[in-house]
């Protein structure tokens, strides 16, 4: 930890002020790994609390919960308005970092910090620009993938790249676990390079627009499994989505909660039938 302590000490002595913008669990994984390394942001901005469930309980984002637990100042603006911009300018923050914030950031906002606004994108840009790079890599069975830390620009995921890391996935795991893996690697690479970022010693690299590919925003219908259920593509959907499902003979939804890959075939172990509790899967029931 000596090297990491040295980085934290230097940044503290230089009074570098940083802001993080994020909302869901993947952002928390990133923040938590940085905290383990000894670094925390000075301010966190996340989405406002939302009503959740049948009782419509007002619930803070995962990042808001983490920030409050760690006693870090947190803002929850409805919009990126002029008041927020002026507040950030007044506090003289040096660097912003964005991971899954969930709002479009206008050009004048991106121009506030002198060291820019950075973003972690879990793909080897310019491949898989868009909202679902990890899900798309799983569905494409693309095990040679990676992550990029780039300068945020007005155009989606098109900013200049500062850091890239290849990641080879030996075997697919559930999307949430893969998100955690990517977020933690991203946190480590960001922290290791933070002094060089602050000193502007890393030369940004333009993306090759001829090699751009895009990923879509997936809908519930994309989570449906096809027959035969043993098909390998169903295993990819199981890993990619939190609640993959199929329909039984009565057109009732059946959610797959536990499964594995065996001899290159998708083997379902646990299911939840519509309106029922979790139970063992018996393939004969669905023949």
N, C-alpha and C positions, 0 to 999 in steps of 0.2 A: 504493500500500500504506500510505500515511500514515494514512488513516482506520482501517484494520484494526489497524495497530500501536498506535494510540491506544487502541482498545478492549482489546487484549491487555494493554497497560501498566496501564490502569485496573483491570482485573480482578485482575491480579497484585498490585497495590498494596493492593487491598481484600481480598486473601486469600480470594477466592471458591473454594470447593472443589467439584469436580464429579465425577460418576460416570456412565459410559456402560454400558448393557446392550445387547448385540447378539451375533449369531452368524454369519450368512452373508455373502456377498459384498456385498450391498447396504449392509450396515453398514460394511464396509471402505471402500466408495466415499465414504460420508458422513464417516468419520473422516479419510480421506486428504485430502479437500477442505478440511476444517477445519485440518488440519496445514499445508496450503499457505497458508492464510490467517493462520497463526501461532498457532492455538489447539489445545491437546490437553487431554484429560480427565486428571484426577489418578488415576483408578482405572477399570479396565475389568472388567466381569463378563460372562462368556460361558458357554456350555454346556460340559460336560466333554468330554474327548477320546472319540472313538468308534472302534470297529473298522470298517475299510473294506476292501472288495475280497475276493477269494478267499482271500488270505493273512491276512485279518483284522488288518491293520496298525493299531495304535492311532494315530489321527490327530487333531490339534488342529483346532478350528474356524478358519475364515478370520480371524475377529477375534482369536483367540488368537495366531495366527501374526503378524498385524500388530502387536499389542501388544508381543509379545516382540521383534520386529524394531526397534520404536521405543522399547524400554526403558521401557515403561509397566507399572506394577503390574497384574497380572491375577489374577482369582479365577475358579475353575471349579466352583462348587458343584453338587452333585447335586440339592439342593432349596433352596428359600428357607426355611431353618429359623431357629430362634431364635438360634443362634450367629452366623449371618450378619447378622441384624438388629442384634444387640448390637454387633457389630464396626463396622458402619456408623454406628450411633448414637455410639459412642465416638469415632470419627474426626471427628465434627461436619461431615459433608458438607452443602453448601447446596442442591445441585440435582442431580437425576438426569435422564438422557435415555435413552429406550428406542427402539430401532429393530430390529425382527425378532429379539427375544431368544429367543422360543420357549417361554416359560414364563408361566403365569398368576401375576400378582403380587397377593398378598393386600392387603386394606385397610390393615392395620397396617404393611406395608412401604411403601405409597404415602404414609403419613403421616410417614415418617422425615425427609426433607429439608424444611426450613422453606420453601423456594421451590417445593416440589412436584416432581412427576415428569412430564416432558414426553415426547411421542411424536410421531414423524413418520409420517403416514399418506398414501400417494401417491394421494389422491383428494380431490375437493371434498366433504368431509363436509357433510351426512349421507349423501351418495351413496356407494355401494360400501363400506359397512362390512363388515369381514370379512378373511379371510386372503389374498385374491388380487385386489386392486383393479386392478393394472396388466393382468394377464391378462384380467380381465373387461372392462375398457375396450377392449382390443384385439378380443376376440371380439364385442363389441357394436358395433364400428367407431365408438366414441365418441371422436372426435379432440379435442373440446373437453373437457379434463379439468384436473387440477391437483393440488395437494398441500395438506395441512393440518398445522399444528403445534398440538397440543392438550394439555390437561392430562389425564393418564391417570386413568381412573376404574375402578371395579370392573366396570361394564358395558362390554362390548366396543365400543371405538371411539365411545363416547358422551360423552366428556369435553368440557368447554368449549373453544372454539377461540380460540387467541391469534393465529395468523397463517395466512392462506390466500394461495395464489398460483395464478392461472390459467396453464395450460400448453396451448398449441395445438400438436398434433402434425400437421405438414404431411403426412408419409407414414409409415406404420408401419415400424418396424425391429424386430429381434429383441428379445425381452423383456429379456435381460440388459443390452443396451445402453440400453434405455429405463429400466431400474432405475437404472443408473449416472447417467443424465441427471437423473432425479427426485432421487436422493440428493444429487447435487452442488448442485442448486438449493436443496434443503432445508437443506443445510449452510450455504449462503450466507445464506439468510434467517434461519436461527437465529443465526448469528454477527452479522449486521447489527443484530439486535434484542436481543442478549444483555444489554446494559446496561439496556435498558428492561424486560426480563424480570426481571432482578435487582432493579431499583428498583420493580418492580410498577406500571409506568406503562402497561402494556397491559391494557385491560379485557377479560376473557374473555367470549366470546359463547356463549350457549346454542345448542345445535343444535335445529333445527326437527324435532321427532319425526314430524310429518306428512309430511316429505319423505324419510324414511329408505328407502334400498334396501340390499340385502345381496348379497354375492358369496360363492360357495361355495368349498370346498376341492376342487380338481379331481383326478380319478383318471386312471389310464393310459388307460382307455377313452375319455376325453374328447379324447385326442390323436389319435384315429383319423381319417384323412381319408376323404372319401366320393367316390364316382364320380358324375359325371365329375371327374377329378382337376384339370381346369382351372378348376373352380368358385372364385369369389372367396372364399367362406367358407373354403376350404382354405388360401388365402393368409393369412387371419387366424389360423388355427390354427398355421400355420408360424411366424408371428411370435410368437405367444403361448407356444408350448411349445418346449422344447429339442430334443425328439426326436419330432416328428410322424411318423406312419407310416400305411401302408395294407397290406392283405393282397393277395398275388398269387393267381393261379388255383389254386395248390397250397396256399392258406391259410397261406403263409409270410409273416412280417412283413418289410416293406421300409421302412427309415427314410429320410426325406428330409433330406439334410444341406446342400443348397444349392438355392436357388430364387429366383425374382424375380416381380414383377408386370409384365406386358406387355400393353398394350391391355385392361386390366382383367381379364386372365386370369392364372391361376396357372401359371407355367412352371417345371417341375422341371428342375434341371440335374444334380445329383449325388444318388446314393442309396447305401445300404448294404443289400444283401440279407442275409437271415438266414444267419450263418455265413461271410459273404464280406467282402472289402475294399470300400472305396468305389469306385464306378464311375460312368460317365456314364449318364444316364437316356435310355432309348429308349422312347418311348410305344408303339411297335409291339409291344414285348415284353409289354405288359399289356393289349392289346386283347382 
